[in-house]
């Protein structure tokens, strides 16, 4: 034990010695002993010039030793502003939008450099950005498109994992909305500007803000972050399939795959819409008004018949589950423990969900196979509820009988007392 | 019959039972218009007997660990034959016992039966009520469900406000800094060993004092009691008490069958506390009062001040036999009579108001 302790201590001392002796990394920017930028700017009365100095302490770059001069250039050691901010020494005060991605990319695209600070973040942001709608417009000279600082902030940049970052999952939607909800700005690019408002009606947004599910899809999940662009008609299914794997797998097996491609219909979007994706309802299936199959099928065709059969199977399973839940709930309120029935109802619901997944095959038999499982589980739960109801009746009968016995005993005693005291 | 006579003779020969027979034969209960109040003590004892019987049955299956407690109670109410009835009767009887004890205490109070020479009876009764509430508090946690877990957390947290000894008391009650399996195990210990033992001793004393001193008759009813023929304890009063006990049994059976005691969900120490945690109804008046107090009052923590006031109030109630000097013409002090009504109105008022959701 003592020897182990001594060895461990020696190892720690050696490691500390090695670190102290190691030379600083050649290209790593070392925090300046003196940073005149922050000292002077913190005292300025013009808020526009003072703010960057105030935000510096929260900035991920500053905390890693990359000071103002890391981006703006100049000489942070000089007290004289003309020397410190000498354009001949590479100083740039305000970057043009075109210059920003290149400036950020000078470090963030350098894999060897980034390895020292954040080995787990990608280094392809700039190349992705250049392929994005933003990057393409910027290259054409537009100045009202998003660059790095539009989303991440210019000063006080925080890592995306920081809940205060504008690109944190719960905040990124509003960050995109700063431009994408501006109808006048969006009209210049042929975009409606209602996309964010529509998205906020979706199940995805509800999962994000109500359940605080950080894995729920936001704008960037479907459009890409740095390479932001609308997915093409042919790639919609792949985008949705990133999360909805089972649905995509079944859709690929269905006759709809080729039919949608031939009609140039975006796969999932054709039935589920794009931004305002609601919770699917059984009532969607069919060819009547406001039912999704009616967009391509009409009454009497094979598709309409299959839709009717699928809709019928789902409705039957849903009705049975609702009735069984009500019956189980009623006996629960009467004080019976119905844990076993709850498990069966959960099984029934799982089978129902599987049936809704099987809808994507549009094969009636596959959907019915799952609804049969759901119906069987529901029937088992219903049987439990019936047994519990019988048990309640038995208990109440028992109570009634025992109350009669008690009442008879009471009356007998009372009569006895009366006769004794007469 | 001859065998019984022989047995009696044999016992009498050895133990000299004659004085006891004599005592029992002559024991009477005064008869007056408030004689009904004499039944509450016996009724409380009946519920205690039910508690002991059902508690022993529950012990056969209950397991006092955080991992198994909830499941064992679940097993009792779903799988054990009549387990649901035993558990439900145990819970209901506990509540009816406290209710009956309160009725007993207030009837004794208003009849002024606490006065000399019955101080010891009052004090032992006071301690018995405290023990009954201790039974309730410790038993509440045993099913280890969400509500009982968090209510115990709130309840035990109150002792931490006690000056000087608070931190130690909290640790003693919880068996650590938090409510854990250790708390459950020691609450179980209190519930089935410590409290029953103390109750047995105190109850023996309480009953012995009553037998020794006989039933008290308030001075205002003395004349009526003298005029009317007293009730013989054996068998008349016993049979009458039997009717009351049967009524209690009927109430228990009906409550247990129509309103089975809920089990709730298993306690999860890592879950956040559910909204609207409330203690058992007999702690509600204190709980709601403490909640109404501001955070700070006269520079002292509100909750500490409230607990101090309850302790002082409890002490006054305890010391009533000494504090109430009585009226010159006989009878108890008017101030204490008014105090009794105020306390009763406060307890009943706050309890009902809490159930009605006035304090939400």
Boltz contact constraints between the chains, C-beta under 6 A:
constraints:
  - contact:
      token1: [A, 335]
      token2: [B, 260]
      max_distance: 6.0
  - contact:
      token1: [A, 337]
      token2: [B, 77]
      max_distance: 6.0
  - contact:
      token1: [A, 337]
      token2: [B, 78]
      max_distance: 6.0
  - contact:
      token1: [A, 395]
      token2: [B, 257]
      max_distance: 6.0
  - contact:
      token1: [A, 399]
      token2: [B, 253]
      max_distance: 6.0
  - contact:
      token1: [A, 399]
      token2: [B, 257]
      max_distance: 6.0
  - contact:
      token1: [A, 402]
      token2: [B, 253]
      max_distance: 6.0
  - contact:
      token1: [A, 403]
      token2: [B, 250]
      max_distance: 6.0
  - contact:
      token1: [A, 406]
      token2: [B, 246]
      max_distance: 6.0
  - contact:
      token1: [A, 406]
      token2: [B, 249]
      max_distance: 6.0
  - contact:
      token1: [A, 406]
      token2: [B, 250]
      max_distance: 6.0
  - contact:
      token1: [A, 409]
      token2: [B, 246]
      max_distance: 6.0
  - contact:
      token1: [A, 410]
      token2: [B, 243]
      max_distance: 6.0
  - contact:
      token1: [A, 410]
      token2: [B, 246]
      max_distance: 6.0
  - contact:
      token1: [A, 413]
      token2: [B, 239]
      max_distance: 6.0
  - contact:
      token1: [A, 413]
      token2: [B, 242]
      max_distance: 6.0
  - contact:
      token1: [A, 413]
      token2: [B, 243]
      max_distance: 6.0
  - contact:
      token1: [A, 414]
      token2: [B, 243]
      max_distance: 6.0
  - contact:
      token1: [A, 417]
      token2: [B, 239]
      max_distance: 6.0
  - contact:
      token1: [A, 417]
      token2: [B, 240]
      max_distance: 6.0
